[in-house]
């Protein structure tokens, strides 16, 4: 006779847990967890989750989904400790965030959170995040020499390099366009994949400087980033000479607040997972999503000239960043149209400017003069028209320096 114990169904093993102040505030998360895991998931508060992770039963978990919103600021120390404990136990962490500060989100991702999904959850977003967590570790990457120029491969973690002119006309777009091209052509045997994003939604000129058309696909991409996938993103980009991919500004002038920090974050995330370098041409204006770009940036270039307006605007920028507790250490000040080696009085003025602002000017870019304007008007990088121009030479040195630093960081496993 068959034992009754053998007929009794076993409880489904708990493979994942949601962790939140109150999971009922995230009803879409409940639905998606049930669809993905059935009864194989549980729910914990922040404090209970911290206790549970220290118990042997926690070893059976695949991941925890930490759901938080703007009312969870008081719980941030607990959440940070929770992420650290989960990583120590080799448990994956997905952040589900609603109206969370980009700086807080950046800090939590830096602590070791494996993935991020905005709330309300886009359709299929949680399923995709879980699939990424379950995906086995990829074998060693194919040698870059086997990658065709301009090819796009997923799974990257690109270097984000925004260019922000602190005054109009200081040459931020010229520097962004030419730095992107120098990075793309630096190593012709093993070319890096480079993406140039024009975030000046009103008067962006990257398309002009590279003689590229403005297309409606760009506006469509910005209007629907929640459902954006890799194919949609890549279709919105335009190739330049088969080595550089460009997201131009929209065809029409759009309000800078048309897009939210979350939408900007999605665009950058998509770019950095598909390219080795992501160069961003920022608008001069500070907007609500400037903080989002700054949080994602590895280095944030601030371009100035040797004049009073640049000095005053740099001072305003520094004050604003201090007031909002933004990462000042990411700023790298670039003096464009800098005085030449023999122009001693100009160099003395630049030194006084730096001292008065209590900053260090790390990059001095020479004046490329009329050749720069002519190259921009012809829609070609300086490298293709006036390769010996002093500005082009300095940008080539900058590109090599950035590439060498990135290669060294990768080799060290940073």
C-alpha positions as CSV (number, residue, x, y, z in Angstrom):
1,X,0.0,0.0,0.0
2,X,1.3,3.5,-0.9
3,X,2.3,5.6,2.0
4,X,0.2,8.7,2.6
5,X,3.4,10.7,3.2
6,X,4.4,10.0,-0.4
7,X,1.1,11.5,-1.6
8,X,1.4,14.7,0.4
9,X,2.7,17.5,-1.8
10,X,5.9,19.1,-0.7
11,X,5.9,22.9,-0.1
12,X,7.5,24.7,-3.0
13,X,11.1,25.8,-2.2
14,X,11.6,29.5,-1.7
15,X,13.9,30.7,-4.5
16,X,13.5,34.5,-4.0
17,X,12.1,37.1,-1.7
18,X,10.8,40.6,-2.1
19,X,12.1,43.0,0.6
20,X,10.2,46.2,1.2
21,X,8.6,48.5,3.8
22,X,5.2,47.1,2.6
23,X,4.9,45.0,-0.5
24,X,1.3,46.0,-0.9
25,X,2.6,49.3,-2.1
26,X,4.1,47.4,-5.1
27,X,1.2,45.5,-6.4
28,X,2.7,45.1,-9.9
29,X,5.7,43.5,-8.3
30,X,3.5,40.9,-6.6
31,X,1.9,40.0,-9.9
32,X,5.2,39.7,-11.7
33,X,6.8,37.6,-8.9
34,X,3.8,35.2,-9.0
35,X,4.0,35.0,-12.8
36,X,7.7,34.2,-12.7
37,X,8.0,32.1,-9.5
38,X,4.5,30.8,-8.7
39,X,4.6,30.0,-4.9
40,X,8.4,29.8,-4.8
41,X,8.9,33.3,-3.3
42,X,8.3,35.1,-0.1
43,X,8.2,38.6,1.3
44,X,10.2,40.2,4.1
45,X,10.5,43.6,5.7
46,X,14.0,45.3,5.7
47,X,14.7,44.3,9.3
48,X,13.4,40.7,8.9
49,X,15.4,40.2,5.7
50,X,18.6,41.2,7.5
51,X,17.9,38.6,10.1
52,X,17.0,35.9,7.6
53,X,20.1,36.4,5.5
54,X,22.2,35.4,8.5
55,X,20.5,32.1,8.7
56,X,21.5,28.9,6.8
57,X,18.1,28.7,5.1
58,X,19.0,31.9,3.1
59,X,21.6,29.9,1.1
60,X,18.7,28.5,-1.0
61,X,17.8,31.9,-2.4
62,X,18.6,32.9,-5.9
63,X,17.9,36.5,-5.4
64,X,16.2,39.2,-3.4
65,X,14.2,42.0,-5.0
66,X,14.5,45.2,-2.8
67,X,11.5,47.5,-3.5
68,X,11.8,51.1,-2.4
69,X,10.4,54.5,-3.0
70,X,11.1,58.1,-1.9
71,X,9.7,57.3,1.6
72,X,12.4,54.9,2.4
73,X,15.2,57.4,3.0
74,X,15.3,56.6,6.7
75,X,15.9,52.9,5.9
76,X,18.9,53.5,3.6
77,X,21.5,52.4,6.2
78,X,19.6,49.2,6.7
79,X,19.2,48.7,2.9
80,X,22.9,49.2,2.4
81,X,23.7,46.6,5.0
82,X,21.2,44.3,3.4
83,X,22.9,44.5,0.0
84,X,26.3,43.9,1.5
85,X,25.1,40.8,3.5
86,X,23.3,39.4,0.4
87,X,26.5,39.8,-1.7
88,X,28.5,38.1,1.1
89,X,26.1,35.2,0.9
90,X,26.4,35.2,-2.9
91,X,22.7,36.1,-3.3
92,X,21.8,38.3,-6.3
93,X,20.1,41.6,-5.7
94,X,17.5,43.4,-7.9
95,X,16.6,47.0,-7.0
96,X,12.9,48.0,-7.7
97,X,12.9,51.8,-7.4
98,X,10.1,54.3,-7.6
99,X,11.1,58.0,-7.6
100,X,14.4,57.3,-6.1
101,X,17.2,59.8,-6.2
102,X,19.8,58.9,-8.9
103,X,22.6,59.5,-6.5
104,X,21.1,57.0,-4.0
105,X,20.5,54.5,-6.8
106,X,24.1,54.9,-7.9
107,X,25.4,54.3,-4.4
108,X,23.3,51.1,-4.0
109,X,24.5,49.8,-7.4
110,X,28.1,50.5,-6.4
111,X,27.5,48.5,-3.2
112,X,26.9,45.5,-5.3
113,X,23.2,45.4,-6.5
114,X,23.2,43.3,-9.7
115,X,20.3,44.9,-11.6
116,X,17.8,47.8,-11.5
117,X,14.2,47.9,-12.6
118,X,12.1,51.1,-12.4
119,X,8.6,51.1,-10.8
120,X,5.9,51.0,-12.1
121,X,7.4,47.9,-13.7
122,X,7.5,48.0,-17.5
123,X,6.0,44.9,-19.1
124,X,8.5,42.1,-19.0
125,X,11.1,44.1,-17.2
126,X,11.3,41.9,-14.1
127,X,11.4,38.7,-16.3
128,X,14.3,40.1,-18.3
129,X,16.1,41.1,-15.0
130,X,15.7,37.6,-13.6
131,X,16.9,36.0,-16.9
132,X,20.0,38.2,-16.8
133,X,20.7,37.0,-13.2
134,X,20.3,33.4,-14.1
135,X,22.4,33.7,-17.3
136,X,25.6,31.7,-16.8
137,X,28.9,33.6,-16.7
138,X,30.1,34.4,-20.2
139,X,33.4,32.9,-21.4
140,X,36.4,35.1,-22.0
141,X,35.5,37.8,-24.6
142,X,36.6,37.4,-28.2
143,X,39.7,39.3,-29.0
144,X,38.8,42.8,-30.1
145,X,40.6,42.2,-33.4
146,X,37.9,39.7,-34.3
147,X,35.2,42.4,-33.9
148,X,34.3,44.4,-37.0
149,X,34.6,48.1,-36.8
150,X,31.5,49.7,-35.3
151,X,30.1,46.3,-34.3
152,X,27.8,46.3,-31.2
153,X,28.0,43.5,-28.7
154,X,25.9,43.3,-25.6
155,X,27.3,42.7,-22.1
156,X,29.8,45.6,-22.1
157,X,30.2,48.1,-19.3
158,X,31.2,51.2,-21.2
159,X,33.0,54.3,-19.9
160,X,30.7,57.3,-19.8
161,X,32.3,60.6,-20.7
162,X,29.9,63.7,-20.7
163,X,31.0,67.1,-22.1
164,X,29.4,70.1,-20.5
165,X,30.1,73.6,-21.7
166,X,29.8,76.0,-18.8
167,X,29.1,78.8,-21.2
168,X,27.7,79.0,-24.7
169,X,30.2,78.7,-27.5
170,X,33.1,77.2,-25.5
171,X,33.4,74.3,-27.9
172,X,31.9,71.4,-25.9
173,X,30.2,69.9,-29.0
174,X,33.4,70.2,-31.0
175,X,35.4,68.4,-28.3
176,X,32.7,65.7,-27.8
177,X,32.5,64.9,-31.5
178,X,36.2,64.8,-32.1
179,X,37.0,62.9,-28.9
180,X,34.4,60.2,-29.8
181,X,36.0,59.9,-33.3
182,X,39.5,59.7,-31.9
183,X,38.5,56.9,-29.5
184,X,36.8,55.1,-32.3
185,X,39.9,55.2,-34.6
186,X,42.6,55.0,-32.0
187,X,43.4,51.3,-32.5
188,X,42.5,50.3,-36.1
189,X,43.5,46.7,-35.5
190,X,41.3,46.3,-32.4
191,X,38.9,49.2,-32.6
192,X,36.8,50.1,-29.6
193,X,33.1,50.5,-30.1
194,X,32.0,54.1,-29.4
195,X,28.6,55.8,-29.1
196,X,28.0,59.6,-29.2
197,X,24.8,60.8,-27.5
198,X,23.6,64.3,-28.2
199,X,21.5,65.3,-25.1
200,X,21.0,68.9,-26.2
201,X,17.4,68.3,-27.2
202,X,16.9,71.8,-28.4
203,X,20.0,73.0,-30.3
204,X,22.3,69.9,-30.5
205,X,24.8,70.1,-33.3
206,X,26.5,66.7,-33.3
207,X,24.5,65.8,-36.5
208,X,25.7,69.0,-38.2
209,X,29.4,68.4,-37.3
210,X,29.2,64.9,-38.7
211,X,26.8,65.7,-41.6
212,X,24.1,63.3,-40.4
213,X,20.4,63.7,-40.9
214,X,18.0,64.3,-37.9
215,X,15.3,61.6,-37.9
216,X,11.9,61.1,-36.2
217,X,13.2,57.8,-34.8
218,X,15.1,59.8,-32.2
219,X,11.9,61.5,-30.9
220,X,10.1,58.1,-30.9
221,X,12.9,56.6,-28.8
222,X,12.8,59.3,-26.2
223,X,9.0,59.1,-26.1
224,X,8.9,55.4,-25.3
225,X,12.1,54.4,-23.3
226,X,10.1,52.1,-21.0
227,X,9.6,49.6,-23.8
228,X,12.9,50.3,-25.5
229,X,15.0,47.2,-26.3
230,X,18.4,46.8,-27.9
231,X,17.0,46.7,-31.4
232,X,15.0,49.9,-31.0
233,X,18.0,51.7,-29.5
234,X,20.4,50.6,-32.3
235,X,17.9,51.5,-35.0
236,X,17.7,55.1,-33.6
237,X,21.5,55.4,-33.9
238,X,23.2,56.6,-37.1
239,X,26.6,55.2,-38.2
240,X,29.4,57.6,-39.2
241,X,32.1,56.1,-41.4
242,X,31.3,52.6,-40.0
243,X,33.2,53.3,-36.8
244,X,31.1,55.6,-34.7
245,X,27.4,55.4,-33.7
246,X,25.5,58.6,-33.1
247,X,22.2,59.4,-31.3
248,X,21.5,62.8,-32.8
249,X,19.3,65.5,-31.3
250,X,15.6,65.3,-32.4
251,X,14.5,67.0,-35.6
252,X,12.4,69.5,-33.7
253,X,13.2,71.7,-30.7
254,X,11.9,70.0,-27.6
255,X,11.7,71.2,-24.0
256,X,14.6,70.0,-21.9
257,X,12.2,68.7,-19.3
258,X,10.4,66.6,-21.8
259,X,12.4,63.6,-20.6
260,X,12.8,62.4,-17.0
261,X,15.9,61.3,-15.1
262,X,14.6,57.7,-15.5
263,X,14.4,58.0,-19.2
264,X,17.9,59.5,-19.5
265,X,19.2,56.7,-17.2
266,X,17.7,54.1,-19.5
267,X,19.3,55.5,-22.6
268,X,22.7,55.7,-20.9
269,X,22.4,52.1,-19.5
270,X,21.5,50.8,-22.9
271,X,24.5,52.6,-24.5
272,X,27.0,51.6,-21.9
273,X,26.0,47.9,-22.1
274,X,26.6,47.9,-25.9
275,X,29.6,50.2,-26.3
276,X,33.1,50.5,-24.9
277,X,32.9,54.3,-24.7
278,X,29.8,56.6,-24.4
279,X,30.5,60.2,-25.1
280,X,27.7,62.6,-24.2
281,X,27.2,66.2,-25.5
282,X,25.3,67.9,-22.7
283,X,23.2,71.1,-22.9
284,X,24.7,74.2,-21.2
285,X,21.6,74.4,-19.1
286,X,21.4,72.5,-15.8
287,X,18.2,70.3,-15.8
288,X,16.6,67.8,-13.5
289,X,18.4,64.9,-15.2
290,X,21.9,66.4,-15.1
291,X,22.4,64.6,-11.8
292,X,21.5,61.3,-13.5
293,X,24.2,61.8,-16.1
294,X,26.7,62.9,-13.5
295,X,26.0,59.8,-11.4
296,X,26.6,57.5,-14.4
297,X,29.7,59.4,-15.6
298,X,33.2,58.0,-14.9
299,X,34.6,61.5,-15.7
300,X,32.5,64.7,-16.2
301,X,34.3,67.2,-18.3
302,X,33.5,70.9,-17.7
303,X,34.6,73.2,-20.5
304,X,35.5,76.8,-19.9
305,X,37.3,79.7,-21.6
306,X,39.6,82.3,-20.3
307,X,36.8,85.0,-19.7
308,X,34.6,86.3,-17.0
309,X,31.4,84.5,-18.0
310,X,33.1,81.1,-17.8
311,X,34.6,82.0,-14.3
312,X,31.2,83.1,-13.0
313,X,29.4,80.1,-14.4
314,X,32.0,77.7,-13.1
315,X,31.5,79.3,-9.6
316,X,27.7,78.8,-9.9
317,X,28.2,75.2,-11.0
318,X,30.4,74.5,-8.0
319,X,27.9,76.1,-5.6
320,X,25.0,74.1,-7.1
321,X,26.9,70.8,-6.8
322,X,27.9,71.5,-3.2
323,X,24.3,72.4,-2.3
324,X,23.0,69.2,-3.9
325,X,25.8,67.1,-2.5
326,X,26.8,66.0,-6.0
327,X,30.2,64.4,-6.8
328,X,32.5,67.3,-7.3
329,X,35.4,64.9,-7.6
330,X,34.2,63.7,-11.0
331,X,34.6,67.2,-12.6
332,X,37.6,67.7,-14.8
333,X,38.0,71.3,-15.9
334,X,39.0,71.8,-19.5
335,X,40.3,75.2,-20.7
336,X,39.5,75.5,-24.4
337,X,41.3,78.0,-26.6
338,X,44.0,78.1,-24.0
339,X,46.9,80.5,-24.2
340,X,50.0,79.1,-26.0
341,X,53.3,78.2,-24.4
342,X,54.8,81.6,-25.1
343,X,51.8,83.7,-24.1
344,X,53.0,84.2,-20.5
345,X,50.4,86.8,-19.5
346,X,47.6,84.5,-20.7
347,X,49.0,81.6,-18.7
348,X,49.2,83.8,-15.6
349,X,45.5,84.8,-16.1
350,X,44.5,81.1,-16.3
351,X,46.5,80.4,-13.2
352,X,44.7,83.2,-11.3
353,X,41.4,82.0,-12.6
354,X,42.0,78.5,-11.2
355,X,43.2,79.8,-7.9
356,X,40.2,82.1,-7.5
357,X,37.8,79.2,-8.1
358,X,39.9,76.8,-6.1
359,X,40.0,74.3,-9.0
360,X,42.6,72.6,-11.1
361,X,42.5,73.0,-14.8
362,X,43.7,69.6,-15.9
363,X,43.3,70.0,-19.7
364,X,44.5,72.9,-21.8
365,X,43.2,72.7,-25.3
366,X,44.8,75.1,-27.9
367,X,42.9,77.3,-30.2
368,X,42.3,75.4,-33.5
369,X,41.3,78.7,-35.1
370,X,39.4,78.8,-38.4
371,X,40.2,75.2,-39.4
372,X,37.9,74.0,-36.6
373,X,35.0,76.0,-37.9
374,X,35.6,74.9,-41.5
375,X,35.8,71.2,-40.4
376,X,32.5,71.5,-38.5
377,X,30.8,73.2,-41.5
378,X,32.0,70.4,-43.8
379,X,30.6,67.8,-41.4
380,X,34.0,66.0,-40.8
381,X,36.2,65.4,-37.7
382,X,39.4,67.3,-37.5
383,X,41.3,64.0,-38.0
384,X,39.9,63.7,-41.5
385,X,40.5,67.3,-42.6
386,X,43.4,68.9,-40.6
387,X,45.1,66.1,-38.8
388,X,48.1,68.3,-37.8
389,X,45.9,70.9,-36.2
390,X,47.1,71.5,-32.6
391,X,43.6,71.0,-31.2
392,X,43.3,67.7,-33.0
393,X,46.7,66.6,-31.6
394,X,45.6,67.3,-28.0
395,X,42.3,65.5,-28.4
396,X,44.2,62.5,-29.8
397,X,46.5,62.5,-26.8
398,X,43.4,62.7,-24.5
399,X,41.7,59.8,-26.3
400,X,44.9,57.7,-25.9
401,X,45.2,58.6,-22.2
402,X,41.6,57.6,-21.5
403,X,41.9,54.4,-23.5
404,X,45.2,53.4,-21.7
405,X,43.6,54.1,-18.3
406,X,40.6,52.0,-19.2
407,X,42.7,49.2,-20.4
408,X,44.8,49.3,-17.2
409,X,41.6,49.3,-15.1
410,X,40.3,46.3,-17.0
411,X,43.6,44.4,-16.6
412,X,43.5,45.1,-12.9
413,X,39.9,43.9,-12.6
414,X,38.6,47.2,-11.4
